[in-house]
Amino acid sequence: MNMARVQSPLVPTQNIVPRNYAEQSAELRVLKDEIVGHVQHKEQWVQKGILETVVNTLQNSTPSRSRSNGKETANYATTSGGLSDDELVRLLCLQILASISCGGPSFLSPLHAVGVVPVTLSYISPNENPPQVVLTALRIIRNIAEATSAAPPGSDDLDVLADALFKREHVGSLYSILVQASADLMVQEQKRLVSALIARLCKEDTHQNPLTDGGILDALATILASFIVARGEVIPEAEKLAQKDGLADMIPAPALRGASLALTLEAISAIILNSRFRCCMFLYSPAILALLPLIEFTPVSKEPRASWSPDVPGIGGASRKSFGAMDYLLPLIPTSHLKSSSSQLTQFPSTGLSRNVFSSRRSQTYKFTGLDPTSEDSDVADHPESPVVPWLIYVVRSTSGFERVAAASVLTSLFKAGLTSPEREQALACLVVPLLCDLIKEHQKDVPASVQQATFIESDMERDWAILEKTPEVLARLVGASECLQISAHECGIIKTTAKLLKDAYEPMTSPLIPKPWTPNPDRNMSSAESSAACRLGPPGQVPLYAHKIKMRYSALTLVAGMGMLRDDYRKEAASQDLVPFIVESLAARPGKPQSPKEKAASAKEGRDRAGVSAYGHNPNRVIIAACNALRCLGRAVSVLRTTFLDHDVWQPVNKLMKHPNSVVQIQACTVVINLLATSSPMVEPLLGAGISKVLCEQAHSLNPGLRLNSMWALKHLVLGFENSQKKQLLEELEPGWLVQLISDDSSEEDTLHTRQRRSTDADDDEDMDAEASDEEESHSWVWSGMNNNPRRMNSTRMQKAEARLTALREADLNPARKARADATSIQEQALGFIQNFIVNPDKPSDQTELVDFLFSELGENRLFGILADKLKVRVVGAYGRRYSKTRDTVVLYPQAKIIMHITYILVHIAASIPRHRQLVIAQTELLKLLGGHFTSSSVEVRRALCHLFANLSCLEDDDDRQHCKQRALELEKLGVLSKLEGLERDDTDLDVRERAKAVVAQFKAPTIV
């Protein structure tokens, strides 16, 4: 096609503003026909500067947005008529941009140079634009997202695109798209594109929370509910209850043709990930509550599968009353299968979980977060498991492909959030985990030679790759904190499968980049360095197979970490699969060929070309982070630490990552160093020689709480194995004053908020006052949309309970004061552990005495005891963070069990020194009184530590110490310690504590020289 024939006012050197819409449309249509499906034509036109012209034409054809008040917007989604002249110009401009954006990563640079993303996002509102315009605009964003994913390292990040798309003004447009009721295929395609964009781009809290607050999660849940209706899986009698609670109008019509269950589930999974509040927002979506309520159900059929009688031997595991209608869709589960030796774990603040599984963990969490522990029982009774859980299990079993993976991903989030019943873990082990393992094996195929350097791949293979990339990640999240589920996955041979996945991902390639198409005139296609950024093409994209391998590295490494989370035998098995060389190479941004120690010694960096493009590609930060997590989990096995890790010099690449420019990578590398510096590790000396102590001390001063936490954790391990001189040097390098600040810092976000509120009362600070007022207004404006000012809903007990729970969970999830307290408490725990390990030296009591005196001289004797006493006090914090809480005026903060334990053991080691030090501890009356209040602690470790402390305080060192020993015993008896020890001896539930208390009581009454 002759490019010269399109000589029109659209050429950048001419002025297009005076042209009328009809002429512009004709010229744009010719240009569109010229470039569609022809990459070289796109390149030539971009180099001529056509992008800037098209964008200007697009913006000039857009009238004022004064009509955005809604008066002219009602007909766009439903009108089937033609477009006006100006709308046609906009559509053609967007179609040209869509075609160019479809050209691949090389077009990203010029597209961003003309601001295509913000311009395009201004046309995604269905209330202000025709459906064709909205659809084309969404396709542009989709194309840019795909091109960014395939771009070479160092190109634009998807996070930048996500930040632009999920701004508040655009969230409203996305919501309007999802709630359209039209059956038009164009509208259904819009919904699919929005779901796909959310699934691809929504990864961070900064994106997930606005989508939740903006109604996107509710809209997606309503679409999911339409699938429930279409599949005929509405719980019987649900409509009657919905009518009573005012939810009848929320029951959607059956899903329309063109709707995608997989994309809907994937988008929901992306939003609710890692948040109990968002998980509950999904479960309490009005449409879900209307279709899947918690009501009693009696099946009509008397068949064994339908009745699921608990009287059948070996079947069930719960009373008949706990079965809902959805449970009858699932197979029978033998109770003897996969008995779990560990309870379900959760990383979220506990609200509404089953008592017999979480009671011990929940009491501490409630104390920390300030929730009322007395409400625990009623909360459990009021919030049993949602029928969504068994329905998702049924979807996993009844579907295939990506629908199965997406359903399992949503189910995993609910399980990790602790929103499933204790009995459900066994069902997941039998019904879900094997299916996911089989799905991985089913799609684990050899890649044909024809695909190795292919620029495009068939849709079937693309779908298979997407399933293979996602399934290991979902399985890793599901089994990570459950030994029962890990056993199930192990029985399916998942460790061997994972090893093959990771090894296949490191098969070398000729070139990871797409070759440029041949042209007889290469010089004409070269972008001049002097031309504007809008005319210069970027680097070519990655070959699809290469991008797939990078994603498989991440998924496989994540699954290695998941399977190595709990059991030593699984860690050893993973190491025996020769995975460590591949994990070590995954720590490098530019990896080489994974080699055994012998191969590495014999070869000269085969496959690594630092000046050019490596045959093994480039590992992005997410792969490096996943590799750190895998090493962290495998390194918990001492045998792996002492053999495999040492053989492969794991410490070297990890030590380099400690200075990585990305703070998240530094944090994850430090988690590996924590294990490498354990006393059982042979890599302490080489790490010290590489200067690890200086790096850790620097990171302990970081403003990043994650770095402070992990560096103090590593220093705690390091100081334990040091000689006295090394310990003193390390404390000086850390700085005693900073250590005191880490321990005594009780500042929280609430203090900051309080300061801001006080500042806002100053009449001279109008701007700050306005900002504070808007914050306060925003907090009080958050009302659960499920109520919708509907009188029936507002009077419904079920809806009231749901709103109360969501309010509490939102407080726990989003209040920055809680997060600040959690960070501070974790750092204090490790800092106290550092002091504990600093003064301990059981092999040389004289050295321990020296260390205690040195600690007193550096920190101050009275200052140290005062800080320890302060840590044991109950604090009442005013709710200055009212932006996130409307119901609580104060928050009561109880000392955490691990803090109490570390304080107690510090005193244990001081008292294990010489009589003078024991006398110093005895003189701390307030401190001992505060410790005495924890004899009834729910933590057995705390009670055991207290026995140890008072055993040391009451011990008799020699005859010269007899009078002092007697005096110490009398002082402790006055404090009520003896009676409390007798209570432990008599009533404690732990045998070890009872025996220790018995020995201490005997020592009180008749001390003997030890």
Secondary structure, DSSP 8 states (H G I E B T S, - for coil): --GGG--STTSTTS--TTS-HHHHHHHHHHHHHHHTT-HHHHHHHHHTTHHHHHHHHHHHT---GGGGGTTT-TTTTT--S---HHHHHHHHHHHHHHHHHTT-GGGHHHHHHTTHHHHHHTT--TTTS-HHHHHHHHHHHHHHHHHHHHS-TTS--HHHHHHHHTSHHHHHHHHHHHT-----HHHHHHHHHHHHHHHHH--SHHHHHHHHHTTHHHHHHHHHHHHHHHTT---TTHHHHHHHTT-GGG------TT--HHHHHHHHHHHHTT-HHHHHHHHT-HHHHHHS-------S--SHHHH--TTSTTB-SS-GGG--GGGGGS---BTTTT--SS----SS---S--HHHHHHHHHHHHHHHT--GGGHHHHHHH----THHHHHHHHHHH--HHHHHHHHHHHHHHHHTT-S-TTHHHHHHHHTHHHHHHHHHHH-----GGGTT-SS--HHHHHHHHHHHHHHHHHHHHHTT-HHHHHHHHHTTHHHHHHHHHHHTT---S-SB------S-GGGG---TTS-GGG------B-HHHHHHHHHHHHHHHHHHHHTSS-HHHHHHHHHTT-HHHHHHTTSSS------HHHHHHSS-TT--TTS--TT----HHHHHHHHHHHHHHTTSHHHHHTHHHHTTTHHHHHHHTT-SSHHHHHHHHHHHHHHTSTT-TTHHHHHHTTHHHHHHHHHT-S-HHHHHHHHHHHHHHHHT--HHHHHHHHHHH-HHHHHHHHH----HHHHHHHHHHHHT-TT-HHHHHHHHHHHHHHHH---TTTTT-HHHHH-HHHHHHHHHHHHHHHHHH-HHHHHHHHHHHHHHHHHHHHHHHH--TT-HHHHHHHHHHHHHHH-HHHHHHHHHHHTS-EEEE---TTS-SS-SEEEE---HHHHHHHHHHHHHHHTS-HHHHHHHHT-HHHHHHHHTTTT-S-HHHHHHHHHHHHHHT-B-SGGGHHHHHHHHHHHHHTTHHHHHHHHHHH-S-HHHHHHHHHHHHHHHS--B-
